[in-house]
């Protein structure tokens, strides 16, 4: 596991986020390429915001 710390003028931090999907009836909702497309969209959105 690669631990990379970020920093700015006054703090050093290590931050991770996880997206958890909890469908109402416990069925798989990220199927048939939806999972791949969602990852692409989130990566693109993060790049637009200049975040890792």
mmCIF entry with sequence, helices, sheets and N, C-alpha, C, O atoms, coordinates in Angstrom:
data_MODEL
# 
_entry.id   MODEL 
# 
_entity.id                         1 
_entity.type                       polymer 
_entity.pdbx_number_of_molecules   1 
# 
_entity_poly.entity_id                      1 
_entity_poly.type                           'polypeptide(L)' 
_entity_poly.nstd_linkage                   no 
_entity_poly.nstd_monomer                   no 
_entity_poly.pdbx_seq_one_letter_code       
;(UNK)(UNK)(UNK)(UNK)(UNK)(UNK)(UNK)(UNK)(UNK)(UNK)(UNK)(UNK)(UNK)(UNK)(UNK)(UNK)
(UNK)(UNK)(UNK)(UNK)(UNK)(UNK)(UNK)(UNK)(UNK)(UNK)(UNK)(UNK)(UNK)(UNK)(UNK)(UNK)
(UNK)(UNK)(UNK)(UNK)(UNK)(UNK)(UNK)(UNK)(UNK)(UNK)(UNK)(UNK)(UNK)(UNK)(UNK)(UNK)
(UNK)(UNK)(UNK)(UNK)
;
_entity_poly.pdbx_seq_one_letter_code_can   XXXXXXXXXXXXXXXXXXXXXXXXXXXXXXXXXXXXXXXXXXXXXXXXXXXX 
_entity_poly.pdbx_strand_id                 A 
# 
loop_
_entity_poly_seq.entity_id 
_entity_poly_seq.num 
_entity_poly_seq.mon_id 
_entity_poly_seq.hetero 
1 1  UNK n 
1 2  UNK n 
1 3  UNK n 
1 4  UNK n 
1 5  UNK n 
1 6  UNK n 
1 7  UNK n 
1 8  UNK n 
1 9  UNK n 
1 10 UNK n 
1 11 UNK n 
1 12 UNK n 
1 13 UNK n 
1 14 UNK n 
1 15 UNK n 
1 16 UNK n 
1 17 UNK n 
1 18 UNK n 
1 19 UNK n 
1 20 UNK n 
1 21 UNK n 
1 22 UNK n 
1 23 UNK n 
1 24 UNK n 
1 25 UNK n 
1 26 UNK n 
1 27 UNK n 
1 28 UNK n 
1 29 UNK n 
1 30 UNK n 
1 31 UNK n 
1 32 UNK n 
1 33 UNK n 
1 34 UNK n 
1 35 UNK n 
1 36 UNK n 
1 37 UNK n 
1 38 UNK n 
1 39 UNK n 
1 40 UNK n 
1 41 UNK n 
1 42 UNK n 
1 43 UNK n 
1 44 UNK n 
1 45 UNK n 
1 46 UNK n 
1 47 UNK n 
1 48 UNK n 
1 49 UNK n 
1 50 UNK n 
1 51 UNK n 
1 52 UNK n 
# 
_struct_asym.id          A 
_struct_asym.entity_id   1 
# 
_struct_conf.conf_type_id            HELX_P 
_struct_conf.id                      HELX_P1 
_struct_conf.pdbx_PDB_helix_id       AA1 
_struct_conf.beg_label_comp_id       UNK 
_struct_conf.beg_label_asym_id       A 
_struct_conf.beg_label_seq_id        34 
_struct_conf.pdbx_beg_PDB_ins_code   ? 
_struct_conf.end_label_comp_id       UNK 
_struct_conf.end_label_asym_id       A 
_struct_conf.end_label_seq_id        48 
_struct_conf.pdbx_end_PDB_ins_code   ? 
_struct_conf.beg_auth_comp_id        UNK 
_struct_conf.beg_auth_asym_id        A 
_struct_conf.beg_auth_seq_id         34 
_struct_conf.end_auth_comp_id        UNK 
_struct_conf.end_auth_asym_id        A 
_struct_conf.end_auth_seq_id         48 
_struct_conf.pdbx_PDB_helix_class    1 
_struct_conf.details                 ? 
_struct_conf.pdbx_PDB_helix_length   15 
# 
_struct_conf_type.id          HELX_P 
_struct_conf_type.criteria    ? 
_struct_conf_type.reference   ? 
# 
_struct_sheet.id               AA1 
_struct_sheet.type             ? 
_struct_sheet.number_strands   2 
_struct_sheet.details          ? 
# 
_struct_sheet_order.sheet_id     AA1 
_struct_sheet_order.range_id_1   1 
_struct_sheet_order.range_id_2   2 
_struct_sheet_order.offset       ? 
_struct_sheet_order.sense        anti-parallel 
# 
loop_
_struct_sheet_range.sheet_id 
_struct_sheet_range.id 
_struct_sheet_range.beg_label_comp_id 
_struct_sheet_range.beg_label_asym_id 
_struct_sheet_range.beg_label_seq_id 
_struct_sheet_range.pdbx_beg_PDB_ins_code 
_struct_sheet_range.end_label_comp_id 
_struct_sheet_range.end_label_asym_id 
_struct_sheet_range.end_label_seq_id 
_struct_sheet_range.pdbx_end_PDB_ins_code 
_struct_sheet_range.beg_auth_comp_id 
_struct_sheet_range.beg_auth_asym_id 
_struct_sheet_range.beg_auth_seq_id 
_struct_sheet_range.end_auth_comp_id 
_struct_sheet_range.end_auth_asym_id 
_struct_sheet_range.end_auth_seq_id 
AA1 1 UNK A 6  ? UNK A 7  ? UNK A 6  UNK A 7  
AA1 2 UNK A 12 ? UNK A 13 ? UNK A 12 UNK A 13 
# 
loop_
_atom_site.group_PDB 
_atom_site.id 
_atom_site.type_symbol 
_atom_site.label_atom_id 
_atom_site.label_alt_id 
_atom_site.label_comp_id 
_atom_site.label_asym_id 
_atom_site.label_entity_id 
_atom_site.label_seq_id 
_atom_site.pdbx_PDB_ins_code 
_atom_site.Cartn_x 
_atom_site.Cartn_y 
_atom_site.Cartn_z 
_atom_site.occupancy 
_atom_site.B_iso_or_equiv 
_atom_site.pdbx_formal_charge 
_atom_site.auth_seq_id 
_atom_site.auth_comp_id 
_atom_site.auth_asym_id 
_atom_site.auth_atom_id 
_atom_site.pdbx_PDB_model_num 
ATOM 1   N N  . UNK A 1 1  ? 0.844   -1.177 0.000   1.00 0.00 ? 1  UNK A N  1 
ATOM 2   C CA . UNK A 1 1  ? 0.000   0.000  0.000   1.00 0.00 ? 1  UNK A CA 1 
ATOM 3   C C  . UNK A 1 1  ? 0.887   1.236  0.000   1.00 0.00 ? 1  UNK A C  1 
ATOM 4   O O  . UNK A 1 1  ? 1.801   1.359  0.815   1.00 0.00 ? 1  UNK A O  1 
ATOM 5   N N  . UNK A 1 2  ? 0.608   2.143  -0.917  1.00 0.00 ? 2  UNK A N  1 
ATOM 6   C CA . UNK A 1 2  ? 1.390   3.357  -1.044  1.00 0.00 ? 2  UNK A CA 1 
ATOM 7   C C  . UNK A 1 2  ? 0.710   4.473  -0.263  1.00 0.00 ? 2  UNK A C  1 
ATOM 8   O O  . UNK A 1 2  ? -0.398  4.884  -0.607  1.00 0.00 ? 2  UNK A O  1 
ATOM 9   N N  . UNK A 1 3  ? 1.364   4.965  0.786   1.00 0.00 ? 3  UNK A N  1 
ATOM 10  C CA . UNK A 1 3  ? 0.830   6.042  1.593   1.00 0.00 ? 3  UNK A CA 1 
ATOM 11  C C  . UNK A 1 3  ? 1.473   7.343  1.144   1.00 0.00 ? 3  UNK A C  1 
ATOM 12  O O  . UNK A 1 3  ? 2.681   7.527  1.289   1.00 0.00 ? 3  UNK A O  1 
ATOM 13  N N  . UNK A 1 4  ? 0.667   8.246  0.598   1.00 0.00 ? 4  UNK A N  1 
ATOM 14  C CA . UNK A 1 4  ? 1.164   9.524  0.130   1.00 0.00 ? 4  UNK A CA 1 
ATOM 15  C C  . UNK A 1 4  ? 0.512   10.626 0.933   1.00 0.00 ? 4  UNK A C  1 
ATOM 16  O O  . UNK A 1 4  ? -0.713  10.744 0.969   1.00 0.00 ? 4  UNK A O  1 
ATOM 17  N N  . UNK A 1 5  ? 1.326   11.422 1.569   1.00 0.00 ? 5  UNK A N  1 
ATOM 18  C CA . UNK A 1 5  ? 0.826   12.539 2.351   1.00 0.00 ? 5  UNK A CA 1 
ATOM 19  C C  . UNK A 1 5  ? 0.803   13.787 1.480   1.00 0.00 ? 5  UNK A C  1 
ATOM 20  O O  . UNK A 1 5  ? 1.722   14.022 0.696   1.00 0.00 ? 5  UNK A O  1 
ATOM 21  N N  . UNK A 1 6  ? -0.248  14.583 1.619   1.00 0.00 ? 6  UNK A N  1 
ATOM 22  C CA . UNK A 1 6  ? -0.386  15.849 0.923   1.00 0.00 ? 6  UNK A CA 1 
ATOM 23  C C  . UNK A 1 6  ? -0.079  16.966 1.911   1.00 0.00 ? 6  UNK A C  1 
ATOM 24  O O  . UNK A 1 6  ? -0.159  16.761 3.122   1.00 0.00 ? 6  UNK A O  1 
ATOM 25  N N  . UNK A 1 7  ? 0.268   18.140 1.407   1.00 0.00 ? 7  UNK A N  1 
ATOM 26  C CA . UNK A 1 7  ? 0.530   19.254 2.313   1.00 0.00 ? 7  UNK A CA 1 
ATOM 27  C C  . UNK A 1 7  ? 0.201   20.568 1.633   1.00 0.00 ? 7  UNK A C  1 
ATOM 28  O O  . UNK A 1 7  ? 0.124   20.661 0.408   1.00 0.00 ? 7  UNK A O  1 
ATOM 29  N N  . UNK A 1 8  ? 0.008   21.580 2.465   1.00 0.00 ? 8  UNK A N  1 
ATOM 30  C CA . UNK A 1 8  ? -0.104  22.939 1.995   1.00 0.00 ? 8  UNK A CA 1 
ATOM 31  C C  . UNK A 1 8  ? 0.693   23.807 2.958   1.00 0.00 ? 8  UNK A C  1 
ATOM 32  O O  . UNK A 1 8  ? 1.599   23.301 3.620   1.00 0.00 ? 8  UNK A O  1 
ATOM 33  N N  . UNK A 1 9  ? 0.388   25.089 3.057   1.00 0.00 ? 9  UNK A N  1 
ATOM 34  C CA . UNK A 1 9  ? 1.209   25.994 3.866   1.00 0.00 ? 9  UNK A CA 1 
ATOM 35  C C  . UNK A 1 9  ? 1.272   25.643 5.349   1.00 0.00 ? 9  UNK A C  1 
ATOM 36  O O  . UNK A 1 9  ? 2.293   25.883 5.994   1.00 0.00 ? 9  UNK A O  1 
ATOM 37  N N  . UNK A 1 10 ? 0.204   25.082 5.896   1.00 0.00 ? 10 UNK A N  1 
ATOM 38  C CA . UNK A 1 10 ? 0.196   24.888 7.347   1.00 0.00 ? 10 UNK A CA 1 
ATOM 39  C C  . UNK A 1 10 ? -0.213  23.502 7.814   1.00 0.00 ? 10 UNK A C  1 
ATOM 40  O O  . UNK A 1 10 ? -0.338  23.295 9.021   1.00 0.00 ? 10 UNK A O  1 
ATOM 41  N N  . UNK A 1 11 ? -0.429  22.542 6.921   1.00 0.00 ? 11 UNK A N  1 
ATOM 42  C CA . UNK A 1 11 ? -0.837  21.210 7.378   1.00 0.00 ? 11 UNK A CA 1 
ATOM 43  C C  . UNK A 1 11 ? -0.323  20.137 6.430   1.00 0.00 ? 11 UNK A C  1 
ATOM 44  O O  . UNK A 1 11 ? -0.130  20.367 5.237   1.00 0.00 ? 11 UNK A O  1 
ATOM 45  N N  . UNK A 1 12 ? -0.113  18.973 6.997   1.00 0.00 ? 12 UNK A N  1 
ATOM 46  C CA . UNK A 1 12 ? 0.208   17.771 6.236   1.00 0.00 ? 12 UNK A CA 1 
ATOM 47  C C  . UNK A 1 12 ? -0.916  16.788 6.524   1.00 0.00 ? 12 UNK A C  1 
ATOM 48  O O  . UNK A 1 12 ? -1.296  16.603 7.681   1.00 0.00 ? 12 UNK A O  1 
ATOM 49  N N  . UNK A 1 13 ? -1.457  16.151 5.475   1.00 0.00 ? 13 UNK A N  1 
ATOM 50  C CA . UNK A 1 13 ? -2.609  15.287 5.688   1.00 0.00 ? 13 UNK A CA 1 
ATOM 51  C C  . UNK A 1 13 ? -2.597  14.082 4.754   1.00 0.00 ? 13 UNK A C  1 
ATOM 52  O O  . UNK A 1 13 ? -1.945  14.086 3.710   1.00 0.00 ? 13 UNK A O  1 
ATOM 53  N N  . UNK A 1 14 ? -3.323  13.069 5.153   1.00 0.00 ? 14 UNK A N  1 
ATOM 54  C CA . UNK A 1 14 ? -3.530  11.849 4.377   1.00 0.00 ? 14 UNK A CA 1 
ATOM 55  C C  . UNK A 1 14 ? -5.016  11.576 4.411   1.00 0.00 ? 14 UNK A C  1 
ATOM 56  O O  . UNK A 1 14 ? -5.583  11.333 5.476   1.00 0.00 ? 14 UNK A O  1 
ATOM 57  N N  . UNK A 1 15 ? -5.645  11.614 3.264   1.00 0.00 ? 15 UNK A N  1 
ATOM 58  C CA . UNK A 1 15 ? -7.098  11.538 3.226   1.00 0.00 ? 15 UNK A CA 1 
ATOM 59  C C  . UNK A 1 15 ? -7.540  10.505 2.195   1.00 0.00 ? 15 UNK A C  1 
ATOM 60  O O  . UNK A 1 15 ? -7.034  10.488 1.073   1.00 0.00 ? 15 UNK A O  1 
ATOM 61  N N  . UNK A 1 16 ? -8.470  9.656  2.568   1.00 0.00 ? 16 UNK A N  1 
ATOM 62  C CA . UNK A 1 16 ? -9.039  8.676  1.647   1.00 0.00 ? 16 UNK A CA 1 
ATOM 63  C C  . UNK A 1 16 ? -10.550 8.712  1.784   1.00 0.00 ? 16 UNK A C  1 
ATOM 64  O O  . UNK A 1 16 ? -11.094 8.877  2.876   1.00 0.00 ? 16 UNK A O  1 
ATOM 65  N N  . UNK A 1 17 ? -11.212 8.555  0.649   1.00 0.00 ? 17 UNK A N  1 
ATOM 66  C CA . UNK A 1 17 ? -12.672 8.496  0.633   1.00 0.00 ? 17 UNK A CA 1 
ATOM 67  C C  . UNK A 1 17 ? -13.104 7.210  -0.041  1.00 0.00 ? 17 UNK A C  1 
ATOM 68  O O  . UNK A 1 17 ? -12.429 6.719  -0.945  1.00 0.00 ? 17 UNK A O  1 
ATOM 69  N N  . UNK A 1 18 ? -14.200 6.678  0.386   1.00 0.00 ? 18 UNK A N  1 
ATOM 70  C CA . UNK A 1 18 ? -14.784 5.490  -0.210  1.00 0.00 ? 18 UNK A CA 1 
ATOM 71  C C  . UNK A 1 18 ? -16.239 5.783  -0.537  1.00 0.00 ? 18 UNK A C  1 
ATOM 72  O O  . UNK A 1 18 ? -16.960 6.384  0.260   1.00 0.00 ? 18 UNK A O  1 
ATOM 73  N N  . UNK A 1 19 ? -16.657 5.355  -1.704  1.00 0.00 ? 19 UNK A N  1 
ATOM 74  C CA . UNK A 1 19 ? -18.059 5.501  -2.080  1.00 0.00 ? 19 UNK A CA 1 
ATOM 75  C C  . UNK A 1 19 ? -18.731 4.162  -1.815  1.00 0.00 ? 19 UNK A C  1 
ATOM 76  O O  . UNK A 1 19 ? -18.298 3.131  -2.331  1.00 0.00 ? 19 UNK A O  1 
ATOM 77  N N  . UNK A 1 20 ? -19.774 4.177  -1.023  1.00 0.00 ? 20 UNK A N  1 
ATOM 78  C CA . UNK A 1 20 ? -20.487 2.948  -0.672  1.00 0.00 ? 20 UNK A CA 1 
ATOM 79  C C  . UNK A 1 20 ? -21.899 3.048  -1.227  1.00 0.00 ? 20 UNK A C  1 
ATOM 80  O O  . UNK A 1 20 ? -22.623 4.002  -0.944  1.00 0.00 ? 20 UNK A O  1 
ATOM 81  N N  . UNK A 1 21 ? -22.283 2.056  -2.018  1.00 0.00 ? 21 UNK A N  1 
ATOM 82  C CA . UNK A 1 21 ? -23.633 2.007  -2.587  1.00 0.00 ? 21 UNK A CA 1 
ATOM 83  C C  . UNK A 1 21 ? -24.461 1.042  -1.762  1.00 0.00 ? 21 UNK A C  1 
ATOM 84  O O  . UNK A 1 21 ? -24.073 -0.109 -1.560  1.00 0.00 ? 21 UNK A O  1 
ATOM 85  N N  . UNK A 1 22 ? -25.600 1.512  -1.286  1.00 0.00 ? 22 UNK A N  1 
ATOM 86  C CA . UNK A 1 22 ? -26.502 0.680  -0.486  1.00 0.00 ? 22 UNK A CA 1 
ATOM 87  C C  . UNK A 1 22 ? -27.885 0.673  -1.132  1.00 0.00 ? 22 UNK A C  1 
ATOM 88  O O  . UNK A 1 22 ? -28.752 1.453  -0.737  1.00 0.00 ? 22 UNK A O  1 
ATOM 89  N N  . UNK A 1 23 ? -28.102 -0.192 -2.115  1.00 0.00 ? 23 UNK A N  1 
ATOM 90  C CA . UNK A 1 23 ? -29.423 -0.235 -2.749  1.00 0.00 ? 23 UNK A CA 1 
ATOM 91  C C  . UNK A 1 23 ? -30.478 -0.768 -1.780  1.00 0.00 ? 23 UNK A C  1 
ATOM 92  O O  . UNK A 1 23 ? -30.174 -1.543 -0.873  1.00 0.00 ? 23 UNK A O  1 
ATOM 93  N N  . UNK A 1 24 ? -31.681 -0.352 -1.985  1.00 0.00 ? 24 UNK A N  1 
ATOM 94  C CA . UNK A 1 24 ? -32.774 -0.699 -1.083  1.00 0.00 ? 24 UNK A CA 1 
ATOM 95  C C  . UNK A 1 24 ? -32.999 -2.208 -0.988  1.00 0.00 ? 24 UNK A C  1 
ATOM 96  O O  . UNK A 1 24 ? -33.242 -2.728 0.101   1.00 0.00 ? 24 UNK A O  1 
ATOM 97  N N  . UNK A 1 25 ? -32.922 -2.911 -2.110  1.00 0.00 ? 25 UNK A N  1 
ATOM 98  C CA . UNK A 1 25 ? -33.242 -4.337 -2.099  1.00 0.00 ? 25 UNK A CA 1 
ATOM 99  C C  . UNK A 1 25 ? -32.018 -5.228 -2.239  1.00 0.00 ? 25 UNK A C  1 
ATOM 100 O O  . UNK A 1 25 ? -32.145 -6.398 -2.601  1.00 0.00 ? 25 UNK A O  1 
ATOM 101 N N  . UNK A 1 26 ? -30.820 -4.686 -1.956  1.00 0.00 ? 26 UNK A N  1 
ATOM 102 C CA . UNK A 1 26 ? -29.569 -5.445 -1.977  1.00 0.00 ? 26 UNK A CA 1 
ATOM 103 C C  . UNK A 1 26 ? -29.314 -6.162 -3.304  1.00 0.00 ? 26 UNK A C  1 
ATOM 104 O O  . UNK A 1 26 ? -28.805 -7.283 -3.317  1.00 0.00 ? 26 UNK A O  1 
ATOM 105 N N  . UNK A 1 27 ? -29.656 -5.537 -4.386  1.00 0.00 ? 27 UNK A N  1 
ATOM 106 C CA . UNK A 1 27 ? -29.343 -6.094 -5.689  1.00 0.00 ? 27 UNK A CA 1 
ATOM 107 C C  . UNK A 1 27 ? -28.199 -5.295 -6.294  1.00 0.00 ? 27 UNK A C  1 
ATOM 108 O O  . UNK A 1 27 ? -27.987 -4.139 -5.929  1.00 0.00 ? 27 UNK A O  1 
ATOM 109 N N  . UNK A 1 28 ? -27.483 -5.885 -7.187  1.00 0.00 ? 28 UNK A N  1 
ATOM 110 C CA . UNK A 1 28 ? -26.363 -5.206 -7.817  1.00 0.00 ? 28 UNK A CA 1 
ATOM 111 C C  . UNK A 1 28 ? -26.895 -4.149 -8.782  1.00 0.00 ? 28 UNK A C  1 
ATOM 112 O O  . UNK A 1 28 ? -27.695 -4.447 -9.668  1.00 0.00 ? 28 UNK A O  1 
ATOM 113 N N  . UNK A 1 29 ? -26.439 -2.915 -8.598  1.00 0.00 ? 29 UNK A N  1 
ATOM 114 C CA . UNK A 1 29 ? -26.886 -1.825 -9.456  1.00 0.00 ? 29 UNK A CA 1 
ATOM 115 C C  . UNK A 1 29 ? -25.784 -1.335 -10.390 1.00 0.00 ? 29 UNK A C  1 
ATOM 116 O O  . UNK A 1 29 ? -26.074 -0.707 -11.408 1.00 0.00 ? 29 UNK A O  1 
ATOM 117 N N  . UNK A 1 30 ? -24.545 -1.608 -10.062 1.00 0.00 ? 30 UNK A N  1 
ATOM 118 C CA . UNK A 1 30 ? -23.427 -1.173 -10.894 1.00 0.00 ? 30 UNK A CA 1 
ATOM 119 C C  . UNK A 1 30 ? -22.980 -2.331 -11.774 1.00 0.00 ? 30 UNK A C  1 
ATOM 120 O O  . UNK A 1 30 ? -21.916 -2.912 -11.561 1.00 0.00 ? 30 UNK A O  1 
ATOM 121 N N  . UNK A 1 31 ? -23.803 -2.659 -12.761 1.00 0.00 ? 31 UNK A N  1 
ATOM 122 C CA . UNK A 1 31 ? -23.513 -3.779 -13.662 1.00 0.00 ? 31 UNK A CA 1 
ATOM 123 C C  . UNK A 1 31 ? -23.544 -3.294 -15.108 1.00 0.00 ? 31 UNK A C  1 
ATOM 124 O O  . UNK A 1 31 ? -23.910 -2.153 -15.390 1.00 0.00 ? 31 UNK A O  1 
ATOM 125 N N  . UNK A 1 32 ? -23.159 -4.169 -16.001 1.00 0.00 ? 32 UNK A N  1 
ATOM 126 C CA . UNK A 1 32 ? -23.217 -3.912 -17.446 1.00 0.00 ? 32 UNK A CA 1 
ATOM 127 C C  . UNK A 1 32 ? -22.487 -2.635 -17.863 1.00 0.00 ? 32 UNK A C  1 
ATOM 128 O O  . UNK A 1 32 ? -22.981 -1.869 -18.691 1.00 0.00 ? 32 UNK A O  1 
ATOM 129 N N  . UNK A 1 33 ? -21.315 -2.416 -17.285 1.00 0.00 ? 33 UNK A N  1 
ATOM 130 C CA . UNK A 1 33 ? -20.507 -1.266 -17.661 1.00 0.00 ? 33 UNK A CA 1 
ATOM 131 C C  . UNK A 1 33 ? -20.815 0.004  -16.903 1.00 0.00 ? 33 UNK A C  1 
ATOM 132 O O  . UNK A 1 33 ? -20.108 0.998  -17.065 1.00 0.00 ? 33 UNK A O  1 
ATOM 133 N N  . UNK A 1 34 ? -21.854 0.003  -16.077 1.00 0.00 ? 34 UNK A N  1 
ATOM 134 C CA . UNK A 1 34 ? -22.197 1.190  -15.294 1.00 0.00 ? 34 UNK A CA 1 
ATOM 135 C C  . UNK A 1 34 ? -21.062 1.505  -14.322 1.00 0.00 ? 34 UNK A C  1 
ATOM 136 O O  . UNK A 1 34 ? -20.743 2.674  -14.101 1.00 0.00 ? 34 UNK A O  1 
ATOM 137 N N  . UNK A 1 35 ? -20.454 0.475  -13.741 1.00 0.00 ? 35 UNK A N  1 
ATOM 138 C CA . UNK A 1 35 ? -19.354 0.686  -12.803 1.00 0.00 ? 35 UNK A CA 1 
ATOM 139 C C  . UNK A 1 35 ? -18.159 1.349  -13.480 1.00 0.00 ? 35 UNK A C  1 
ATOM 140 O O  . UNK A 1 35 ? -17.534 2.238  -12.902 1.00 0.00 ? 35 UNK A O  1 
ATOM 141 N N  . UNK A 1 36 ? -17.839 0.927  -14.690 1.00 0.00 ? 36 UNK A N  1 
ATOM 142 C CA . UNK A 1 36 ? -16.713 1.499  -15.432 1.00 0.00 ? 36 UNK A CA 1 
ATOM 143 C C  . UNK A 1 36 ? -16.994 2.958  -15.780 1.00 0.00 ? 36 UNK A C  1 
ATOM 144 O O  . UNK A 1 36 ? -16.127 3.818  -15.621 1.00 0.00 ? 36 UNK A O  1 
ATOM 145 N N  . UNK A 1 37 ? -18.192 3.230  -16.249 1.00 0.00 ? 37 UNK A N  1 
ATOM 146 C CA . UNK A 1 37 ? -18.557 4.604  -16.625 1.00 0.00 ? 37 UNK A CA 1 
ATOM 147 C C  . UNK A 1 37 ? -18.577 5.522  -15.406 1.00 0.00 ? 37 UNK A C  1 
ATOM 148 O O  . UNK A 1 37 ? -18.139 6.669  -15.490 1.00 0.00 ? 37 UNK A O  1 
ATOM 149 N N  . UNK A 1 38 ? -19.079 5.028  -14.275 1.00 0.00 ? 38 UNK A N  1 
ATOM 150 C CA . UNK A 1 38 ? -19.100 5.818  -13.053 1.00 0.00 ? 38 UNK A CA 1 
ATOM 151 C C  . UNK A 1 38 ? -17.687 6.180  -12.630 1.00 0.00 ? 38 UNK A C  1 
ATOM 152 O O  . UNK A 1 38 ? -17.427 7.317  -12.239 1.00 0.00 ? 38 UNK A O  1 
ATOM 153 N N  . UNK A 1 39 ? -16.779 5.227  -12.706 1.00 0.00 ? 39 UNK A N  1 
ATOM 154 C CA . UNK A 1 39 ? -15.383 5.499  -12.347 1.00 0.00 ? 39 UNK A CA 1 
ATOM 155 C C  . UNK A 1 39 ? -14.794 6.560  -13.277 1.00 0.00 ? 39 UNK A C  1 
ATOM 156 O O  . UNK A 1 39 ? -14.072 7.445  -12.817 1.00 0.00 ? 39 UNK A O  1 
ATOM 157 N N  . UNK A 1 40 ? -15.090 6.485  -14.570 1.00 0.00 ? 40 UNK A N  1 
ATOM 158 C CA . UNK A 1 40 ? -14.602 7.485  -15.528 1.00 0.00 ? 40 UNK A CA 1 
ATOM 159 C C  . UNK A 1 40 ? -15.142 8.870  -15.175 1.00 0.00 ? 40 UNK A C  1 
ATOM 160 O O  . UNK A 1 40 ? -14.394 9.848  -15.174 1.00 0.00 ? 40 UNK A O  1 
ATOM 161 N N  . UNK A 1 41 ? -16.434 8.952  -14.878 1.00 0.00 ? 41 UNK A N  1 
ATOM 162 C CA . UNK A 1 41 ? -17.054 10.241 -14.556 1.00 0.00 ? 41 UNK A CA 1 
ATOM 163 C C  . UNK A 1 41 ? -16.476 10.839 -13.273 1.00 0.00 ? 41 UNK A C  1 
ATOM 164 O O  . UNK A 1 41 ? -16.204 12.038 -13.215 1.00 0.00 ? 41 UNK A O  1 
ATOM 165 N N  . UNK A 1 42 ? -16.289 10.011 -12.248 1.00 0.00 ? 42 UNK A N  1 
ATOM 166 C CA . UNK A 1 42 ? -15.737 10.506 -10.993 1.00 0.00 ? 42 UNK A CA 1 
ATOM 167 C C  . UNK A 1 42 ? -14.296 10.964 -11.155 1.00 0.00 ? 42 UNK A C  1 
ATOM 168 O O  . UNK A 1 42 ? -13.889 11.966 -10.568 1.00 0.00 ? 42 UNK A O  1 
ATOM 169 N N  . UNK A 1 43 ? -13.521 10.229 -11.954 1.00 0.00 ? 43 UNK A N  1 
ATOM 170 C CA . UNK A 1 43 ? -12.131 10.605 -12.211 1.00 0.00 ? 43 UNK A CA 1 
ATOM 171 C C  . UNK A 1 43 ? -12.070 11.926 -12.973 1.00 0.00 ? 43 UNK A C  1 
ATOM 172 O O  . UNK A 1 43 ? -11.250 12.790 -12.663 1.00 0.00 ? 43 UNK A O  1 
ATOM 173 N N  . UNK A 1 44 ? -12.938 12.079 -13.965 1.00 0.00 ? 44 UNK A N  1 
ATOM 174 C CA . UNK A 1 44 ? -12.989 13.315 -14.745 1.00 0.00 ? 44 UNK A CA 1 
ATOM 175 C C  . UNK A 1 44 ? -13.407 14.499 -13.865 1.00 0.00 ? 44 UNK A C  1 
ATOM 176 O O  . UNK A 1 44 ? -12.830 15.582 -13.959 1.00 0.00 ? 44 UNK A O  1 
ATOM 177 N N  . UNK A 1 45 ? -14.396 14.288 -13.025 1.00 0.00 ? 45 UNK A N  1 
ATOM 178 C CA . UNK A 1 45 ? -14.868 15.348 -12.135 1.00 0.00 ? 45 UNK A CA 1 
ATOM 179 C C  . UNK A 1 45 ? -13.775 15.762 -11.151 1.00 0.00 ? 45 UNK A C  1 
ATOM 180 O O  . UNK A 1 45 ? -13.592 16.950 -10.887 1.00 0.00 ? 45 UNK A O  1 
ATOM 181 N N  . UNK A 1 46 ? -13.052 14.784 -10.609 1.00 0.00 ? 46 UNK A N  1 
ATOM 182 C CA . UNK A 1 46 ? -11.962 15.082 -9.683  1.00 0.00 ? 46 UNK A CA 1 
ATOM 183 C C  . UNK A 1 46 ? -10.864 15.864 -10.392 1.00 0.00 ? 46 UNK A C  1 
ATOM 184 O O  . UNK A 1 46 ? -10.287 16.779 -9.804  1.00 0.00 ? 46 UNK A O  1 
ATOM 185 N N  . UNK A 1 47 ? -10.566 15.527 -11.633 1.00 0.00 ? 47 UNK A N  1 
ATOM 186 C CA . UNK A 1 47 ? -9.549  16.248 -12.398 1.00 0.00 ? 47 UNK A CA 1 
ATOM 187 C C  . UNK A 1 47 ? -9.988  17.693 -12.637 1.00 0.00 ? 47 UNK A C  1 
ATOM 188 O O  . UNK A 1 47 ? -9.163  18.605 -12.572 1.00 0.00 ? 47 UNK A O  1 
ATOM 189 N N  . UNK A 1 48 ? -11.278 17.911 -12.912 1.00 0.00 ? 48 UNK A N  1 
ATOM 190 C CA . UNK A 1 48 ? -11.786 19.264 -13.111 1.00 0.00 ? 48 UNK A CA 1 
ATOM 191 C C  . UNK A 1 48 ? -11.678 20.107 -11.838 1.00 0.00 ? 48 UNK A C  1 
ATOM 192 O O  . UNK A 1 48 ? -11.508 21.325 -11.903 1.00 0.00 ? 48 UNK A O  1 
ATOM 193 N N  . UNK A 1 49 ? -11.776 19.455 -10.694 1.00 0.00 ? 49 UNK A N  1 
ATOM 194 C CA . UNK A 1 49 ? -11.657 20.149 -9.411  1.00 0.00 ? 49 UNK A CA 1 
ATOM 195 C C  . UNK A 1 49 ? -10.210 20.243 -8.932  1.00 0.00 ? 49 UNK A C  1 
ATOM 196 O O  . UNK A 1 49 ? -9.931  20.871 -7.911  1.00 0.00 ? 49 UNK A O  1 
ATOM 197 N N  . UNK A 1 50 ? -9.293  19.621 -9.666  1.00 0.00 ? 50 UNK A N  1 
ATOM 198 C CA . UNK A 1 50 ? -7.860  19.576 -9.302  1.00 0.00 ? 50 UNK A CA 1 
ATOM 199 C C  . UNK A 1 50 ? -7.646  18.894 -7.965  1.00 0.00 ? 50 UNK A C  1 
ATOM 200 O O  . UNK A 1 50 ? -6.892  19.385 -7.125  1.00 0.00 ? 50 UNK A O  1 
ATOM 201 N N  . UNK A 1 51 ? -8.306  17.769 -7.769  1.00 0.00 ? 51 UNK A N  1 
ATOM 202 C CA . UNK A 1 51 ? -8.114  16.966 -6.562  1.00 0.00 ? 51 UNK A CA 1 
ATOM 203 C C  . UNK A 1 51 ? -7.624  15.580 -6.956  1.00 0.00 ? 51 UNK A C  1 
ATOM 204 O O  . UNK A 1 51 ? -7.824  15.132 -8.085  1.00 0.00 ? 51 UNK A O  1 
ATOM 205 N N  . UNK A 1 52 ? -6.988  14.921 -6.019  1.00 0.00 ? 52 UNK A N  1 
ATOM 206 C CA . UNK A 1 52 ? -6.511  13.542 -6.259  1.00 0.00 ? 52 UNK A CA 1 
ATOM 207 C C  . UNK A 1 52 ? -7.571  12.555 -5.876  1.00 0.00 ? 52 UNK A C  1 
ATOM 208 O O  . UNK A 1 52 ? -7.365  11.348 -6.002  1.00 0.00 ? 52 UNK A O  1 
# 
